[in-house]
Every structure is written in structure tokens, then in C-alpha cells.
Amino acid sequence: MSNEEVQSLDTNRLAGLLKDRRGKLSLRQAAAEADVSFSTFTRVESGSQPDLVSFTKLCGWLGVHPSEFFAPVAAKKPTGIEEVMVHLRSDPNLTPGAVESLEAFLLEMYKKLARPIEGSQSVACHLRAANVLRPGVPARLS
């Protein structure tokens, strides 16, 4: 995964704007005006994600730029070892077998040499055990 920001389509906002723009028009009239099928308009107004062509037509009908419907989503930042693996896989000088060998070697060495970050503690508790713990313990563990 790259360090670029991941984006997610805000289908709820799109659906809300479609309902507002449609007003007293019937679904069929609104779909015809927007140049999309009745079923597509109905699905999108209900919160489903449209295909790209329908999405751009609906944005045009709404008079809203498509970028208005995208919201950033928290992306997982790759670890150092994951970044190394990405570079290995993209190296044209390495065969797939060589990449596998290097990955196996590096992961093994990483497991042996990497130290946990100080001050970072983790507690594992199986969810089935939560109902037998003393009152308040599950909340304190989380």
C-alpha cells in the first residue's frame, strides 16, 4: 500500500442530494433528466454505490463536482519491513524465486532482531472469557 491518502465515496451524501434535487419529480422523471436508468437512480438514491459513468452523470445533473463526494479514510501506514518487501517485489533484477528467498530471509532476521517499542504494552483476552471476568475488568482492558 502506498502512502497516498485512501478515499471513500460518500454514498449517503450523494443519496441525500439526489433526494433533495429530485424534489417532487418522480423517480422515472429524475432518472430521465439525469440520463441514467430508473433502477440505477433508485439504487443510488437508496445509498448504493454507482458505476463511474452513472456517477459522473448524476454529478452533472446535481451540478456538483465529483470530488465533493470523496472523504479521506485512515490508511494503514506500512511498516519498515513492508516497505522493503514492496521494493524487493518491484525490482526487475530479481526473479520471483529470488524475491521469495530474500523475503523469507529478511522476515526471519527481522523477527529475531526487532525489539518492541518501549512503553507499548498489549493485553490479549479471548472474547469468550469476557463474561467470566469480574465486573469492570473488560472495560479497563479495552
Secondary structure, 3 states (H helix, E strand, C coil): CCCCCEEEECHHHHHHHHHHHHCCCCHHHHHHHHCCCHHHHHHHHCCCCCCHHHHHHHHHHHCCCHHHHEEEECCCCCCHHHHHHHHHHHCCCCCHHHHHHHHHHHHHHHHHHCCCCCCCCCCCCCHHHHHHCCCCHHHHHC
